Each structure stands twice: as structure tokens, then as C-alpha cells.
Amino acid sequence: MSSRHHIDDFMRGQIIRKIEEGRKITDVAREIDIAHSVVSRLRQSFKTTEMCSRRHGGGHVRSMTPAEDRYIVLSAKRNRHTTVQQVADQFLAASGKQISRKTVARRLRGGGLYARRPVVCVPLTRQHRTARLQWCREHNNWTEQDWACVLFSDEARFSLSSDCRRQLIWRENGTPYRPENIQEKDRYPTCSIMVWADIMINGRTRLH
């Protein structure tokens, strides 16, 4: 492992380029022969400042302000189905600044938002919710012996369309079941297969 501590701007750019290509920090450090901690700090510095060059004194400033960062995050929260390109276009229209999709994605990650598949459920009216809550309360004290006499049926639908469920939403980690992150859906693509089976406490029937 090299003992050098100074890395010129060209080398910094090479390191950042490799990381942006998806290379692991460990692999980049081994290839360039520098400490893992140096590459890690450089990566963190780039995520914060979007600059590869070393800062001297007052030097360069961040290309975006904290208020602009918040605007980007708020745009995604207002429309969680929006894309990074749409956010970039909205930001350009509002501020006159043009930013890349990578910049938008970094700002959203910095604000705790990540692209995830939404939870899909059937639409439930107030009456549906009331009936389900009442059912749960009525069966709250059932024993295992009581449930042994019950046969449940369940179904699953598999779409044959290539674009099924490819739409993502922006949400915080650990919040898949918040109302704003749930997509209600009662219609499915016609090109699909549905399978179902009965489920009991000690087993299940064959799939149909």
C-alpha cells in the first residue's frame, strides 16, 4: 500500500469517475494503491460538494443552496411518482438552473427519499375499513382450536406484461404502508394469470 498522502485533482477525478461507474471503494483503493479511508473520504466529500478538486481557503462553493436542496426533496414528496428528469425540469423552470439527473438523485437520497415499488392494495371505502376492524375485534380471542376449523382462500395474480409494476415512487425507508406510499388498484392487465388455493392451519390445497 502506498504511503503517499497527496492526491492531485486529476487523480481525484479518476477516483470519483470509477466510483460513479459503480465500482466498490475497496476495489478502487486497491487498483490505485491508496488507503481505503482516503477513497471513502473523497467519495463523501464529492457527495457533499459535487467537487473533485481540493478546496483551498474560501475556494469554490456548492453549486446548490440548502434551500434548493429542500425544493427538490419537496417536489418529490408532493408527487411521489415523479421521475428525476421531471424534478430536474421543474427545478430548471423555477430557478433557471440546469442540473443533471444524478444531482437530483443525490439530493433525494440526501433528503432520505429512495425509489421503491409502491405497496398495491384494493381500494377500501370507510364501510370496508369498519367491517374489517369489526371482524378483527370479534375474532381477537379465538384459540388455535377455533382457527383449526377455518378454511381460508387466497389468490395471486401474475401479469404477463413486461411493464407491470415497474413504476416506482419516492419514499423514506421503513414507510411502505403510509397512506401516501400505497397505490390503490382494482383493475389489472388483461394479459395476466391468476392462481388460488385454500389455506388451513395444518396445510393447504393444490394451486388452481
C-alpha contacts under 8 A as a table, 3 or more apart, distances in Angstrom:
res1	aa1	res2	aa2	distance
1	M	33	D	5.55
1	M	34	I	6.13
1	M	35	A	7.04
2	S	33	D	5.65
2	S	34	I	5.60
2	S	35	A	7.61
3	S	34	I	7.47
4	R	7	I	7.99
4	R	34	I	7.59
7	I	11	M	6.10
7	I	12	R	6.51
8	D	11	M	5.45
8	D	12	R	6.32
8	D	53	S	7.85
9	D	12	R	4.94
9	D	13	G	6.18
9	D	52	C	6.63
9	D	53	S	4.95
9	D	54	R	6.80
10	F	13	G	5.13
10	F	14	Q	6.37
11	M	14	Q	4.99
11	M	15	I	6.23
12	R	15	I	5.15
12	R	16	I	6.24
12	R	42	L	7.59
12	R	52	C	5.71
12	R	53	S	6.78
13	G	16	I	5.18
13	G	17	R	6.05
13	G	52	C	5.54
13	G	53	S	7.59
14	Q	17	R	5.11
14	Q	18	K	6.31
15	I	18	K	5.30
15	I	19	I	6.35
15	I	28	V	6.94
15	I	39	V	7.32
16	I	19	I	5.08
16	I	20	E	6.02
16	I	42	L	7.75
16	I	43	R	6.66
16	I	46	F	7.68
16	I	52	C	7.12
17	R	20	E	5.10
17	R	21	E	6.24
18	K	21	E	5.09
18	K	22	G	6.77
18	K	23	R	5.70
18	K	28	V	7.03
19	I	22	G	5.21
19	I	23	R	4.89
19	I	24	K	6.62
19	I	25	I	6.93
19	I	28	V	7.50
19	I	43	R	7.66
20	E	23	R	7.20
23	R	27	D	6.80
23	R	28	V	6.73
24	K	27	D	5.29
24	K	28	V	6.31
25	I	28	V	5.15
25	I	29	A	6.06
25	I	36	H	6.70
25	I	39	V	6.41
25	I	40	S	6.60
26	T	29	A	5.23
26	T	30	R	6.20
26	T	36	H	6.02
27	D	30	R	5.16
27	D	31	E	6.10
28	V	31	E	5.13
28	V	32	I	6.16
28	V	39	V	7.63
29	A	32	I	5.40
29	A	33	D	5.61
29	A	34	I	5.16
29	A	35	A	5.97
29	A	36	H	5.32
29	A	39	V	6.29
30	R	33	D	4.93
30	R	34	I	6.66
30	R	35	A	7.90
30	R	36	H	7.88
34	I	38	V	6.98
34	I	39	V	7.58
35	A	38	V	5.34
35	A	39	V	6.83
36	H	39	V	5.36
36	H	40	S	6.19
37	S	40	S	4.95
37	S	41	R	6.09
38	V	41	R	5.27
38	V	42	L	6.19
39	V	42	L	5.07
39	V	43	R	6.13
40	S	43	R	5.15
40	S	44	Q	6.27
41	R	44	Q	5.08
41	R	45	S	6.05
42	L	45	S	5.03
42	L	46	F	6.14
42	L	52	C	7.95
43	R	46	F	5.14
43	R	47	K	6.29
44	Q	47	K	5.13
44	Q	48	T	6.37
45	S	48	T	5.18
45	S	49	T	6.03
45	S	50	E	7.48
45	S	51	M	7.61
46	F	49	T	5.22
46	F	50	E	4.53
46	F	51	M	5.35
46	F	52	C	6.18
47	K	50	E	5.62
47	K	106	R	7.31
49	T	61	V	7.53
49	T	62	R	5.26
49	T	63	S	7.63
50	E	62	R	7.10
50	E	63	S	7.66
51	M	54	R	7.92
55	R	58	G	7.59
55	R	59	G	5.42
55	R	60	H	6.68
56	H	59	G	5.10
58	G	61	V	7.96
62	R	65	T	6.96
64	M	68	E	6.13
64	M	69	D	6.92
65	T	68	E	5.16
65	T	69	D	6.35
66	P	69	D	4.92
66	P	70	R	6.26
67	A	70	R	5.11
67	A	71	Y	6.26
68	E	71	Y	4.92
68	E	72	I	6.42
69	D	72	I	5.32
69	D	73	V	6.52
69	D	107	R	6.15
70	R	73	V	5.13
70	R	74	L	5.99
70	R	111	G	7.72
71	Y	74	L	5.08
71	Y	75	S	6.08
71	Y	91	F	7.97
72	I	75	S	5.15
72	I	76	A	6.59
72	I	87	V	6.75
72	I	91	F	7.12
72	I	104	V	7.11
72	I	107	R	7.06
72	I	108	L	7.05
73	V	76	A	5.33
73	V	77	K	6.33
73	V	107	R	7.07
73	V	108	L	5.54
73	V	111	G	6.13
73	V	113	L	7.64
74	L	77	K	4.97
74	L	78	R	6.11
75	S	78	R	5.27
75	S	79	N	6.48
75	S	87	V	6.72
76	A	79	N	5.21
76	A	80	R	5.16
76	A	81	H	7.63
76	A	82	T	6.32
76	A	87	V	7.13
76	A	108	L	7.87
76	A	170	W	6.53
77	K	80	R	5.30
77	K	170	W	7.13
77	K	171	R	7.73
79	N	82	T	5.63
80	R	169	I	4.99
80	R	170	W	4.95
80	R	171	R	7.19
80	R	181	N	7.84
81	H	167	Q	7.47
81	H	168	L	6.39
81	H	169	I	4.72
81	H	170	W	6.73
82	T	86	Q	6.24
82	T	87	V	6.92
82	T	169	I	7.31
82	T	170	W	7.90
83	T	86	Q	5.16
83	T	87	V	6.33
84	V	87	V	5.04
84	V	88	A	6.14
84	V	101	R	5.52
84	V	104	V	5.97
84	V	105	A	6.44
85	Q	88	A	5.00
85	Q	89	D	6.18
85	Q	101	R	5.78
86	Q	89	D	5.01
86	Q	90	Q	6.17
87	V	90	Q	5.06
87	V	91	F	6.11
87	V	104	V	7.18
88	A	91	F	5.06
88	A	92	L	6.18
88	A	98	Q	7.19
88	A	99	I	6.13
88	A	100	S	6.85
88	A	101	R	6.55
88	A	104	V	6.55
89	D	92	L	5.06
89	D	93	A	6.27
89	D	98	Q	7.90
90	Q	93	A	5.15
90	Q	94	A	6.18
91	F	94	A	5.10
91	F	95	S	5.84
91	F	96	G	7.37
91	F	97	K	7.00
91	F	98	Q	7.52
92	L	95	S	5.40
92	L	96	G	4.71
92	L	97	K	4.98
92	L	98	Q	5.29
92	L	99	I	7.50
93	A	96	G	5.77
93	A	97	K	7.98
99	I	103	T	6.36
99	I	104	V	7.28
100	S	103	T	5.19
100	S	104	V	6.53
101	R	104	V	5.04
101	R	105	A	6.16
102	K	105	A	5.04
102	K	106	R	6.13
103	T	106	R	5.12
103	T	107	R	6.18
104	V	107	R	5.12
104	V	108	L	6.17
105	A	108	L	5.13
105	A	109	R	6.17
106	R	109	R	5.11
106	R	110	G	6.00
107	R	110	G	4.91
107	R	111	G	6.19
108	L	111	G	4.95
108	L	112	G	6.36
108	L	113	L	5.16
108	L	114	Y	7.00
109	R	112	G	5.00
109	R	113	L	5.08
109	R	114	Y	5.96
110	G	113	L	7.40
112	G	171	R	7.75
112	G	172	E	5.58
112	G	173	N	7.46
113	L	170	W	5.55
113	L	171	R	4.94
113	L	172	E	4.82
113	L	173	N	7.42
114	Y	169	I	7.86
114	Y	170	W	5.24
114	Y	171	R	5.51
114	Y	172	E	6.21
114	Y	173	N	7.23
115	A	168	L	5.81
115	A	169	I	5.46
115	A	170	W	4.75
115	A	171	R	6.68
116	R	168	L	5.26
116	R	169	I	5.50
116	R	170	W	6.35
116	R	171	R	6.90
117	R	165	R	7.35
117	R	166	R	7.47
117	R	167	Q	6.85
117	R	168	L	4.73
117	R	169	I	6.15
118	P	168	L	6.42
118	P	169	I	6.15
118	P	176	P	6.93
118	P	181	N	5.93
118	P	182	I	5.68
118	P	183	Q	6.14
119	V	176	P	6.38
119	V	177	Y	6.89
119	V	181	N	6.87
119	V	182	I	4.91
119	V	183	Q	6.01
120	V	182	I	5.95
120	V	183	Q	4.84
120	V	184	E	5.75
120	V	185	K	6.53
121	C	182	I	7.26
121	C	183	Q	6.43
121	C	184	E	5.00
121	C	185	K	5.94
121	C	186	D	7.80
122	V	184	E	5.24
122	V	185	K	5.08
122	V	186	D	5.22
123	P	184	E	5.05
123	P	185	K	6.21
123	P	186	D	6.55
124	L	127	Q	7.83
124	L	128	H	5.52
124	L	129	R	6.42
125	T	128	H	5.09
125	T	129	R	6.41
126	R	129	R	5.19
126	R	130	T	6.17
127	Q	130	T	5.09
127	Q	131	A	6.10
128	H	131	A	5.21
128	H	132	R	6.21
129	R	132	R	5.20
129	R	133	L	6.18
130	T	133	L	5.22
130	T	134	Q	6.15
131	A	134	Q	5.09
131	A	135	W	6.17
132	R	135	W	5.07
132	R	136	C	6.29
133	L	136	C	5.17
133	L	137	R	6.32
134	Q	137	R	5.16
134	Q	138	E	6.22
135	W	138	E	5.14
135	W	139	H	6.35
136	C	139	H	5.29
136	C	140	N	5.80
137	R	140	N	5.09
138	E	141	N	7.62
139	H	142	W	5.39
142	W	145	Q	7.99
142	W	146	D	5.83
142	W	147	W	6.95
143	T	146	D	5.14
143	T	147	W	6.50
144	E	147	W	5.14
144	E	148	A	6.16
145	Q	148	A	5.06
145	Q	149	C	7.14
146	D	149	C	5.84
146	D	150	V	7.46
147	W	150	V	5.27
147	W	201	I	6.98
148	A	200	M	6.96
148	A	201	I	5.54
148	A	202	N	7.79
150	V	200	M	6.52
150	V	201	I	7.84
151	L	198	D	6.49
151	L	199	I	5.85
151	L	200	M	5.06
152	F	198	D	5.47
152	F	199	I	4.96
152	F	200	M	6.27
153	S	196	W	7.12
153	S	197	A	5.72
153	S	198	D	4.21
153	S	199	I	5.85
154	D	196	W	5.57
154	D	197	A	5.75
154	D	198	D	6.37
154	D	199	I	7.39
155	E	194	M	6.86
155	E	195	V	5.61
155	E	196	W	4.04
155	E	197	A	6.57
156	A	194	M	5.64
156	A	195	V	5.48
156	A	196	W	6.29
157	R	192	S	6.75
157	R	193	I	5.63
157	R	194	M	4.22
157	R	195	V	6.43
158	F	192	S	5.50
158	F	193	I	5.11
158	F	194	M	6.17
159	S	164	C	6.37
159	S	188	Y	7.94
159	S	189	P	6.60
159	S	191	C	6.20
159	S	192	S	4.08
159	S	193	I	6.28
160	L	164	C	7.73
160	L	191	C	5.57
160	L	192	S	5.15
160	L	193	I	7.43
161	S	164	C	5.56
161	S	189	P	7.47
161	S	191	C	6.53
161	S	192	S	7.50
163	D	166	R	5.57
165	R	168	L	7.80
169	I	181	N	7.38
171	R	175	T	6.97
171	R	176	P	7.57
171	R	181	N	6.83
172	E	175	T	5.83
173	N	176	P	7.60
175	T	178	R	5.67
175	T	181	N	7.44
176	P	181	N	5.84
176	P	182	I	7.09
177	Y	181	N	6.29
177	Y	182	I	6.21
178	R	181	N	5.37
178	R	182	I	6.61
179	P	182	I	5.38
185	K	188	Y	7.67
188	Y	192	S	7.82
189	P	192	S	6.17
195	V	207	L	6.32
195	V	208	H	5.43
196	W	207	L	5.61
196	W	208	H	5.39
197	A	204	R	6.98
197	A	205	T	5.71
197	A	206	R	6.10
197	A	207	L	4.94
197	A	208	H	6.29
198	D	204	R	5.54
198	D	205	T	5.26
198	D	206	R	7.74
199	I	203	G	6.25
199	I	204	R	4.34
199	I	205	T	6.59
200	M	203	G	5.33
200	M	204	R	5.68
